[in-house]
Amino acid sequence: MYQSFPIATWAPRERFERFATVVENVFSPMHVQPFGASVDAFQGTLESTTIGGLRLARVATSALTVSRSVGDVGRLVEAPYLIKFQMKGESIWQQRRGATRLRPGDFVIASMSEPYRLELRDAYEMHVLALSPTVLRSLTPDPDQFLGVRMPAEEADCGLLSSVVAQVVSRMSRLREPMVSRIQSNLLDLLGAVLATRVSPGHLSSTEKLVQIKAYIEHHLHDRRLGPSMIAAAFHISIRSVHGLFVTEPLSVGRYIRARRVELARQRILSRIQADAPSLTHIALDCGFFDLSHMTRSFREQFGATPGEYQSLCQEV
């Protein structure tokens, strides 16, 4: 859901206090203070949207400092990670390591489960991507190793991710399904690729690799090219290694992909009962099947009924 907060229309004396409350509601508990100017002089804009299981926001204000204390950390049950993209101006970021200066195009990974400090000494614009620990750990097994590390815009992969995020932000008020699920997949793919190049594959156990591959499969069920070859190319391993990781699993990699597609289709069909939703053919294509017949065969094999029969049975309950 897209939200825009009309900060400029608020009375100057209450503008900053209301902004601080909005920031806490959109992200997490934190302390926000003006930097080098009075509260009455504060200016800014804030807009945010949800993209699948992610939250994306654009924040642009006059100078301020942001900090998160030990007490703030204790107020969250599952603290998210924030990927902070510096788009205009500069900032000084500190978490775990010494202070890091961020320039336009740079980004940093922040954990809301630990204290941090961010100084924005001049007017700035920052794009913030919030995601759960479960999602980030599906991309890299130890995300905390990146806390406080500057991801520089001059490196091609980091610069590409920053520019893609900026493009999404510029259009976020107009995003509609089914594009949203594709955008989420693309953002997670790019972020995962950036982090993967900075972690030695040899440090990952077979279990960790399998977790990452399953997360990759989940994000690419819509892609009809998805299979051992595509997975092998994405993770820079051999096709034989992909099959080997599934040897001890109940299903082979091919059957696992098909089972996940059928389950996704089942969820879409249940949603279709409750609201004005796409046709069964549209669901089939969006879940990565070649056509409705392909989905029907797979659905009948897994659930003993066609998609239409399953929908009718659910309506009768």
N, C-alpha and C positions, 0 to 999 in steps of 0.2 A: 504494500500500500504506500503510495506516494504522499509525502507531507511537506509543506512549505511553511516556515514560521515567519510572519511579517514583522521582523524585529524593528525595521525602520518606522513602522507605524506606532510603536509603543512609546509612551511618554519617556523622555530622556532620563528622568530620575528613577524609573523602575525598569528601564531597558536591560541593564546589565544583570540585575537580580533575576529577572524572568529568563534571560538567556542562559544563565547558569543552571536554572531548574530544567530547562529544555535539554541542555547537554547531558545532564544526569539521567534524564528519562530516556533519551535516545541511545546513550552509550552505557554508562555505569557511574556509580558514585565517585565524584572527584572534586577537587578544589580548583576554582577558576578565579583569577584576580587580574585586574587591568595592569598593564605594564607601563609605567612612566606617564600616566595621564589620569585624569579624574574619571570617576564612574559616569558622570553626566556626558562626557565626550565619546562614550563608547558607540561604535557603529558595527553593523555586521549583518550577515545573512546565513541562514541554515536551512537546508532541505535534505530530505532523506527518503529512501524507498527500500522495500524488501525485494530481493531477487532470489526466489526459491527459499533456501535456508540461510541466505546471506542478507546482511543489511549494508547498504551503501549510502554514504552521506557526503555532502559538500558543505564545508564550513569556511567562511571568509569573514574576518573581523579585523578590528583595529588591534594593536599590540596587547598581548596578555600572557599570563603564565598559567600552566595547567599542571597540577600535581595530584598524585594518588598516594595516600598514606596507608600505614598498616591498618588503621581503623577502617578505612574505606574498603580495603581488601576483604575484611571479615564480613562485609555486608552483602556479599554475593555468594550464592550457592554454587553456581557453575560460571566462573569468570571467563568471558570470551577473550579472544585475541583480536587486536585491532591492527590492521595494516594501514599505516599512515603515509600517504603520498603527498609530498611537498610540491605544490603546483606553482605558487607565486610566493615571493619573499623567501626568507631563510628562517630556520629554527635551530635551537640547540636542544638536543635530546639526550636523556640519561636514564638508563635502566641497566643495572648490574655493572656495566663497564663505565669507563670514563665518558665525559661529554662528547657527543657526536654532532657535527654541524650538517644539517640537511639543506641542500640547495634545490632549486626547481628541477623536478623529474626524479629526485631521489625518493626512496621510501625506507621505512623501518618497520619491524615487527614488534608490537608491544603486547605484553601479557597483563591483563587486568587482575591477575592473581598475585602480583608483586607491586611494590611501590615504584613510582617513576616520577620524573619531572620533565616538563616541556616548556621552553621559553620561546615566545614569538615576539621579538622586540620591535617589529614594525608590522604594518598591515600585511596580510598574507592570505593565501587560499590553500586549503588542504582537503584532499579527498580521503575518506576513511572507509575501509572495508572491514566489517565486523563478522567474525565467524566463530563457531563453537570449537572447543578443544578437540572434540571428536572429529570434526571435519578437517581441521588443520593437521591432526596426527594421521589422518588417512593420506595426506600428501607427503608428510615427512615424519618419521617416528619420534624425533626429538626436536620439536620446534623451539624449545627454550635455548638451544645453542645459538640461535640467531638473534636473541634479544639484544637490543642496543647496537646491532651491526648495521652500518649504512649500506644500503643497496643502491649503488650509484647509477645515475641516469646515463653516464657515458658508456656503461657496459650494455651491449646490444639487447640482451634479454630483459634486463631491468628497465631500460628505457622503453622497450616495446610494451611491457606490462603497464607501466605508468601511462603511456599514450592510449592504450586500449581502455583503461579505467576512465581516463578523461573523456573519451568518446562516449562511453556508457553514461557517465554523469551528465554530459550535455544533453542527453536524450531521455533521462530517467523519468521525467514527468509524462512521457508519451509511450513508455514500454507496455506492451500487451502480451498476453499468452497467445501462441505457444513460444514466442521468442524468449521469454524470461528463462525458461529451463535451459535453452541453448546458451544463453549468455552466462548463466551460472556455470555451466560445464566449461565454457571457454575461459572464464576468469580463473577457475580452479585449475584447469590444465596449465595455463601460463604460469600461475603462481607455483604449482607443483614442479614445473620444468625449471624455473629459476632456482628453487631450493634444491632440486635433485642434482644440479650441476655443482652445487657447493657442499655436497655430502658424498663421501666415497662409498660406492655401492658395496664394496667389500665389507663395510661396517654393518650392513643389514643382514639380519638372520633370515632364513627361509620363511619363517612365520611373518616377519615384518614385510618382506617382499610380497607375500601372498595377501596381506591386509591391504597394501597399497594397490595391488592389481585388482582386487575386488572393488575397492573404492573407484578406481579408474573405470571398471566395467559399469558400475552403477551410474556414473556420470555420462556414459556413452551408449547407453542402451538404444537411444534413438538412431544411432549411426549404423546403417546396414553393413558397413565394412568391418564392424567390430568382430574380432576373432583372434586366434593365436598370433597371426602375422602382424596385425595392427598393434597388439599388446607388446609383442617382442620389440617392435620398432620404437614404441614409446618408452620402453624401459631399458633399451640398449642391451638386450639379452637375446639368446637364440630362441627359436620357436620350440626346440626340444626342451629348453629350460622352463619355458612357460608350461608345457605339458607336465614336466617333472614336478613343478610346484603343486599341481593338483592330484598327484598320484595317491596321496593319503586322504584326499577329500572324497565325500560320498559321490560327487559328480565330476565328470571330466570338464575341462574348461568350456568346450562347446555346449554341453548339456547344462552347465551352470548358467551360461549366458542366456540360453533359451528359457530356463526356469525363471530367471530374473525378469525377462521380458514378459513372460506370461503373467507373473505376479504384478508387474507394473500395469499391464492391460487390465487385470482384474480390479485393481484399485481405481483405474480410470472408469471402468464400467460401473462400479459402485457409485462414483461421483456423478456419473451420467444419469443415474436413477433419481438423484436428489436435485438436479439442476439442469438447465438448458446447456448441454455439453455437446462436443463433436460427435459425428457419426462413428459407427464401429469401424468403418474403413479408415477414417481419419485416425482413430485410436491405434489401429494396426500399424499404419505408416509411422506414426509418432513414436511407437514403441520399438521400431526397428525391424518389423516384419516386412516382407516384400509386398504382400497384399493381404486382403481379408482372409482368403483361403489358407494362406500360410499361418496366420494367427489362429484360425479355427482349428486346423489340424493339431497345432501345438497345445491349444487350450483344451481340446477334447482329451488329448493324451494325459495332461496333467490333472484335470479336474473331472473328467468323465462326462463333460457336457460342452456344447458349443457356447460361444460367447452370448448368443441370443437366448439360449435355453437357461444359461446361468443368470442372465439379467431377469428373465421372467420368474425364476425361482426366488430370487431376492425380492422382487416386487410383491410376491405373495406372502412373504414372511411378515 
